[in-house]
Every structure is written in C-alpha cells, then in structure tokens.
Amino acid sequence: MKFLRLQRILFITLLLVAAPCLAAQDWLIASRTDLIGVGQKIEVEVVKPDEVANWPENLRLKLSRDGSEEEVTLSAKKGEVSASRRVYTGRPQQQFLGVVHAELVSLPSNRILLLAKDEAGNAPTVAPEEVAKETNRPVVVLAQPGDKPALSAYEPAYFVAGSNSKNGKDAKFQISFKYRLFDPQSSIADFSPMLSNLYFTYTQTTVWDLGGDSSPFRDTSYKPGIFYRLLGRDETWWPEQYDLGLEHESNGQGGKDSRAINTAYVRPIWNWDLDNGKRLTFYPKIYGYLTKRENEDIQKYRG
C-alpha cells in the first residue's frame, strides 16, 4: 500500500513535469536539427491529427526573429513515414542569428525554438533570460546529460564484513544505481526536452548474519525513487546542479512486520576539478518525511 501511494505521487510528478510540453495541438512539430544556417538542410518531425487522412507532400514552416521572417518549403523525406508521424526537410535562405521561432504556416501547430548560427558556422551563446524573453514564459534551466551513460552509480555501493561477540560474523552490503528514463537523442526527448533529466533510482541495503544458522539476511531495506535534475548557477560557491526527488523505503514485509517511509529531498551538487585530473564532488542530501506511520520516531535515529 505504501509503495502504491508513492507510485501515485511519482506519476503525478511526471505529469506536472511533462504537462507544459504536452499541450494538445492539431499538428505537432519537433526539430531534428540542432543548428540552422543559410542553405543548410533542416529536418522537422511532424505528427498529424488523427482526422487528417493523407500526408501532404509539402509543408510551409515559418521562421521568425526580431521582425524578420522567412517561409521555408518542407518536403516529405522518403522512407520515414508512419500512420501518424513523418519527417520533412527544407533549406532556409535567410540569415538569422540567435533564437528563432518556428511554426507551421496555415496549419495550427505548436511553436518550437531553433538556434541559428552565423556565416562562419558559429552558434551564439544564448542566456536563459533571452529564451524567456523570446517565449514570454519563465524558463527552467535543464542540466545537460551529455555523454553520461543512461545507467550509472547513485548511492555508494559496498560490502563490509566483521565479527562481534554475540553472533560471530556479520556483513553489510549495498547496491545502488540510477537510470535516465528518456535518452536525450530520442524522439520523446525531442518532443519534450524536460523529460531527458528524469531519473529512476534504486538502492538496496542488506545486513547479513554470517555467523547464524544457514547465514540468514537479518534485515533488508528497499529504496526505489525518482528525481529530476536542474542546472544551478555558474558561480564559484553556488551549486552546479540540483536534484529534486521522492523516495520510498520499505523492509518488504507485510502486516505487523511492515516498516515503510516516504521522503522528499533536494540535493545540491558542487564539483571541483583537481590538478591530477580527478574531481571532488560534494552533494549533501536535505530531506523531509512525507509519511512514517510505522516509524514515528525515525528522526531520532537518523541524521
């Protein structure tokens, strides 16, 4: 029951994160091209409404910035077509620089932002404040996953063993990982870039009685969770990133033996690159309890 409640919380969180990017539109467009330039081919992935039976061979895409506009003819790309999704390509002929609005002409569609490079092929650095000005909306700055693998370490993983006067030998071990749910290069992330910073986490900690009969596991704690990563401020003493998350912890038992808590946390992250090529990372976890019915005094035993 506790885990089902956490699932509902996580599902609602996912909807809140994705909702601004999933607003219903008649036609939906997403760019496959990072930068645009004069004469450079751009690729746009298009989702048509269900009531439209046939794909048009050509679409018109309007590019605009600071009063300058251009309508680019997009042609259907051969071989990449499905019942509801197709890729179109075109080549702009007008020079833009910076953040450019793009939307379909004569068809109701969402508006996307593209970054135009100069004649030398260089892309300008665009501040989040400029994007907010262009969109007339506040901007949530995303941390960039970059080339980090989808599956990576989360909490420390370890195995320790020792002896005590009562049972002889004990051991304790922990496994932990995080998994990025949506690849930054996937069509889902192109459609809603915010989803590329959503992570699932899992940590399991076990106390192993090596000195007892049949060497039983005396206690195991299971901690599935989810967190969202935001970019911090590019200043010396401010965190580089923030993780905002929810976590469920349970002993996996039912009835009177059940023990479970739910927590919400924020984790600021600082990184310092050292001279030897290594990196020092400091990431404290600041958390609060959402539910702790079977563990009312848990805060007395945890720092």
Buried (B, 14 or more C-beta within 10 A) or exposed (E): EBBEBBEEBBEEBBEEBBEEEBEEBBBBBBBBBEBBBBEBEBBBBBBBEEEEEEBBEEBBBBBBBEEEEBBBEBEBBEEEEEEEBBBBBBBBEBEBBBBBBBBBEEBEBBBBBBBBBBEEEEBEEEEEEBBBEBEEEEBBEBBEBEEEEEEEEBBEEEEEEEEEEEEEBBBBBBBBBBBBBBEBEEBBBBBBBBBBBBBBBBBBBBBBBBBBEEEEEEBBBBBBBBBBBBBBEEEEEEBBBBBBBBBBBBBBEEEEEBBBBBBBBBBBBBEEEEEEEEEEEEBEEEBEBBBBEBBEEBEEEEE
